[in-house]
Amino acid sequence: MRLYRRGDDGEAVRDIQDRLAALGHNTEPDPVGSFGPGTFAAVSGFQKKRGLWTDGIVGPDTWRALVSAGFTLGSRILYHRVPMMRGDDVAELQRQLNSLGFDSGNVDGIFGPDTLRGLLEFQSNRGLAEDGLTGAEVVQELSLMARATAKPGREVVRDHQWLVNLPSSLAGQRIYVDTFCRDDAEAEATWAPGVLLSTIIQAHGAAVVLSRSSDTTPNERVRALRANRLGIDVVVSICAARDDGAGVFFFASELSSSQAGRALAELVAARLDIPHGGRAIPMLKNTRSPAVVVALDALSEPEMTAIAQGLVDLYATDWSERNGSEQPTGAD
């Protein structure tokens, strides 16, 4: 899709404004169908709340988030299909299934095979029709069970176990080094630092896979899905700091977050002396393995060395002594 920003007009802008208003983001004083300062402020506020890059521009990721936010659990029947269903209702289904012990994978709002498996197990356990459909009966049963239990979700337990079972060094681990390429300038600026970071990590005995070549610019979602196909252990992504400023980001949404990603983000941020926080951008949301995105003002050797050292720190830490109940609850 095209990008919508200040100065744009038309029915598409009207649709964006309507969706923002329905979610409580006022676009006044902009006229209907006109993308002015009011709509810019509303888009920016929505992006910040949803853990997206805060640039006030409606591109593919912000549009998907706007559409997803319009669904609540029970407002439609959910099921597995191609293309897969997406939405806040899917994320809420995943969260509830996970909290009840029916592993539906990461709470990413995408109804994939893991979600179908968790739903079928739930239906079987509760004596419901095992049809893989999330209709009124399933929603009601989930609600009844949710009142009787309040446990950490399966994704939280899985994350903690991943940390506890980490080897004591990087040797033999598969590390995915991702270099952002939102435009040609960023693609060029991140490439050489990404290669340098890969070299430093390889010196610790890890196997490194680069997310792209120097002459390609696949989008963020495509690069994230490639990491999944390759069975990567950890994803480390670097990008140029923009409006959000420098920081180290891990996956976090209003419904879930990555404990392992947060652990790595804290360690890398400490080495770089910059903030860390939660985001729900594709590189963090769509990767199955723990992932961080490091946004930097300077992409030079000291920064790459610090990132690699933060990764080394992750493996050198004895996570079995940490309190598994201390979970992040959402975007910082």
Secondary structure, DSSP 4 states (H G I P E B T S, - for coil): ---B-TT-BSHHHHHHHHHHHHTT---TTSPTTB--HHHHHHHHHHHHHHT---SS-B-HHHHHHHHHTT--TTSS-B---SSPPBSHHHHHHHHHHHHTT----S-SSB--HHHHHHHHHHHHHTT---S--B-HHHHHHHHHHHHH-----HHHHHHHHHHHT--SSSTT-EEEEEE--SSHHHHHHHHHHHHHHHHHHHTTT-EEEESS-TT----HHHHHHHHHHTT-SEEEEEEE--TT-SEEEEEB-SS-B-HHHHHHHHHHHHHHT--EEEE--HHHHS-SS-EEEEEES--SHHHHHHHHHHHHHHHHS-GGGS-TT----S--
